[in-house]
Amino acid sequence: MTRSRAQDMDVCGVTAAIAVIDGKWKSALIWQLASGPCRPGELRRELPGLSEKVLTQALREMEADGLVHRQVHDVLPLKTTYSLTENGQELSQLLDALSDWGHRRLEGLAKTRSAS
């Protein structure tokens, strides 16, 4: 899915929403940031396999989409933290509901397989 669909007024709302969280790491980053502001190093430690390059790209896209707020603290060495915006918090709650649905679906599949 292309990034342009995240702002395309001629697509359905579900497509526009999925375009914002498309990718391997964005939903996991939202989940991590839902617990409070984090520094990039903390996010990388919590998500093994996430490279610095991909983290930076994902956070920039999420900031451009209005999901994440980047704050640079005026200390030496520079300290940057990321937190969810109001839109990001709302999306996090919606993803929680989607996660619950996914777990119920997987449990149903497991029961179906074990009954076969």
C-alpha positions in Angstrom: 0.0 0.0 0.0 1.4 3.4 -0.8 1.9 6.2 1.7 -0.2 8.5 -0.5 -3.3 6.6 0.4 -3.0 7.8 4.0 -4.1 11.2 2.8 -6.1 10.4 -0.3 -9.7 11.7 0.2 -11.0 9.3 -2.5 -10.4 6.0 -0.6 -12.5 4.4 2.0 -11.8 5.1 5.6 -10.5 1.6 6.3 -8.0 1.9 3.5 -6.8 5.3 4.8 -6.5 4.0 8.3 -4.5 0.9 7.2 -2.2 3.1 5.1 -1.2 4.9 8.3 -0.3 1.7 10.2 1.0 -0.3 7.2 4.3 -2.0 7.7 5.9 -4.4 10.1 6.7 -2.1 13.0 4.1 0.7 13.3 1.5 -1.2 15.3 4.2 -2.5 17.6 5.6 1.1 18.0 2.1 2.4 18.8 1.7 -0.4 21.4 5.1 0.5 23.0 4.3 4.3 23.0 0.9 3.7 24.5 2.6 3.1 27.9 4.3 6.5 27.8 7.0 8.5 26.1 10.1 6.6 25.0 13.5 7.3 23.7 14.5 5.7 20.4 17.0 3.4 22.1 14.3 2.1 24.4 12.1 1.4 21.5 14.8 -0.6 19.7 15.6 -2.6 22.9 11.9 -3.5 23.2 11.5 -4.5 19.6 14.4 -6.8 18.7 15.1 -6.9 15.0 14.1 -3.3 14.4 17.0 -1.5 12.8 17.8 2.2 13.6 17.1 3.1 10.0 13.7 1.5 9.9 12.8 2.9 13.3 13.7 6.4 12.2 11.7 6.1 9.0 8.7 4.7 10.8 8.7 7.4 13.5 9.1 10.1 10.8 6.1 8.7 8.9 4.1 8.4 12.1 4.9 12.0 13.0 3.9 13.2 9.5 0.6 11.3 9.9 -0.1 13.0 13.3 0.3 9.9 15.4 3.5 10.7 17.2 5.0 13.8 18.8 8.8 14.2 18.8 10.3 16.2 21.6 13.9 17.3 21.7 15.0 18.2 25.2 17.5 21.0 25.6 20.2 19.1 27.4 23.6 17.8 26.5 23.8 15.3 25.0 20.6 15.9 23.2 17.7 13.8 24.4 14.8 13.0 22.1 11.6 11.4 23.2 8.5 10.2 21.3 5.0 10.0 22.5 1.6 9.4 21.1 -0.5 12.4 20.1 -4.2 12.4 20.8 -4.8 10.8 17.4 -2.2 8.2 18.2 -3.9 7.4 21.5 -7.2 7.0 19.8 -5.7 4.7 17.2 -4.0 2.7 20.0 -7.4 2.1 21.6 -8.8 1.0 18.3 -5.9 -1.4 17.7 -6.5 -2.8 21.2 -10.1 -3.8 20.1 -8.7 -5.2 16.8 -6.1 -7.2 18.8 -8.9 -8.7 21.0 -10.8 -9.7 17.9 -7.7 -11.3 16.4 -7.0 -13.3 19.6 -10.7 -14.5 19.6 -10.4 -15.5 16.0 -7.2 -17.5 16.6 -8.7 -19.2 19.6 -11.7 -20.2 17.4 -9.4 -21.5 14.7 -7.5 -23.6 17.3 -10.7 -25.1 18.6 -11.8 -25.9 15.1 -8.5 -27.6 14.3 -8.5 -29.6 17.6 -12.0 -30.8 17.0 -11.1 -32.1 13.5 
